[in-house]
Every structure is written in C-alpha cells, then in structure tokens.
Amino acid sequence: MTQNDKTRTTVEIHNNSYTIMGHEDAQHVRLVANLVDQKMNEIHKVNSTLGTTRLAVLTAVNTMNDYLKLKEDYATLLGSMTKKED
C-alpha cells in the first residue's frame, strides 16, 4: 500500500482531537479511539490529579497488561484444542 491508500480519521481522546492516518477503515479507528478514551477516563476517575502524559502512560500499561493476559488465555485455549484433537 502507498501513502495515498491511507485513510485519515479525526477522533477525540480525553478531550483532545487527533488525526489518525493508517490502513484501517475509519470505523475501526473510531472504535480503537473510543476504547482508549474510555480507559483514560476510567483511570482519571480513580486519580484525577494525573497529568495527561502520566495518564497516557498508565493507559498504555493497563492496555498492554490486558493484551498480554488475553494472549496467554488464547495460547492456553489453543493448547487445549490441540490436546483434544490428538
């Protein structure tokens, strides 16, 4: 894909507008942005004194933690399925 094949989607995350460029469709980008916004708001409610940078880092850490747990669960599930097939 070339630079021209990228889509531009403007989203709002934690009261800031961002233009995201990528190969995903606009609906997917909006979904991802909405989930990031929800996670940031969730963390902000617990600790409203956090600045935007710290809030963004904590959001990234929490999101990566969730991702790794899901990845481990997926690997376990695949292992279970493989054992049943044998």
Secondary structure, DSSP 8 states (H G I E B T S, - for coil): --GGG-EEEEEEETTEEEEEEESS-HHHHHHHHHHHHHHHHHHHHH-TT--HHHHHHHHHHHHHHHHHHHHHHHHHHHHHHHHHH-
